[in-house]
C-alpha cells in the first residue's frame, strides 16, 4: 500500500503541490510571521512555492492576510522576500 502524499495549495499560483515542494509561512502563537523551511515551527501555516515570484504574487493578492486573519506590515513582506531569495535552509 502506497503512502499518501500530503498536498497543499500554493497561495501564489494556487496550484496543489506535494507539501515537501512548498515553503511554509508560519504565524507563531505570539503573532510573529516568518518562513519555516523545515515545516516544523509551531503556529498557523500557509504554503507557497519555493520561488520569489509566487511569494510576490501571494503578497499582491493579500493571500497571507486572509490566511492568517491579520494585517501584515510591509516590512514583514520585505523580510519574507529577502529570506526566500536567500533560500535559508532549502
C-alpha positions in Angstrom: 0.0 0.0 0.0 1.4 3.4 -1.1 1.9 6.1 1.5 -0.4 9.1 0.9 1.5 12.3 0.0 0.1 15.4 1.8 -0.9 18.1 -0.7 -1.1 21.8 -0.1 -2.1 24.8 -2.2 0.4 27.5 -3.0 -1.1 30.9 -2.1 0.7 32.4 -5.1 -0.1 30.3 -8.1 -3.0 28.4 -6.4 -1.7 25.0 -7.6 -1.9 21.9 -5.4 1.6 20.5 -4.9 3.2 18.0 -2.5 3.8 19.6 0.9 7.6 18.9 0.7 7.9 21.1 -2.5 6.5 24.1 -0.8 7.8 26.6 1.8 5.6 27.1 4.9 4.9 30.6 6.0 4.0 30.5 9.7 2.3 32.8 12.1 3.6 31.9 15.5 1.3 31.8 18.6 2.8 35.2 19.6 1.9 36.6 16.1 5.3 36.7 14.5 5.3 35.8 10.8 8.3 34.0 9.2 9.4 31.4 6.7 9.6 27.9 8.0 11.7 25.9 5.6 11.6 22.7 7.7 7.8 22.9 8.2 8.1 22.1 12.0 7.6 25.5 13.6 4.5 25.9 15.9 1.7 28.1 14.7 -0.7 28.6 11.8 0.8 27.7 8.4 0.2 28.8 4.9 2.2 27.4 1.9 3.9 29.0 -1.1 6.2 27.6 -3.9 9.9 27.9 -3.4 10.1 30.9 -5.8 10.1 34.6 -5.0 7.7 35.1 -7.9 4.9 33.1 -6.2 5.6 34.8 -2.9 5.3 38.2 -4.5 2.0 37.1 -6.2 0.6 35.9 -2.9 1.6 39.2 -1.3 0.0 41.2 -4.0 -3.3 39.3 -3.7 -3.1 39.7 0.2 -3.4 35.9 0.5 -1.4 35.8 3.7 -3.6 38.4 5.4 -6.6 36.2 4.5 -4.9 33.0 5.6 -3.8 34.5 9.0 -6.9 36.8 9.5 -4.5 39.6 10.4 -3.0 42.8 8.9 0.6 42.2 7.9 3.0 45.2 7.8 5.0 45.8 4.6 8.4 45.3 6.4 7.4 41.7 7.2 6.7 41.1 3.5 10.1 42.6 2.5 11.8 40.2 5.0 9.9 37.2 3.6 11.0 38.1 0.1 14.7 38.5 1.2 14.6 35.2 3.1 13.1 33.4 0.0 15.7 34.9 -2.3 18.5 33.9 0.1 17.0 30.4 0.3 17.7 29.8 4.0 17.9 26.1 4.8 16.3 24.9 1.5 
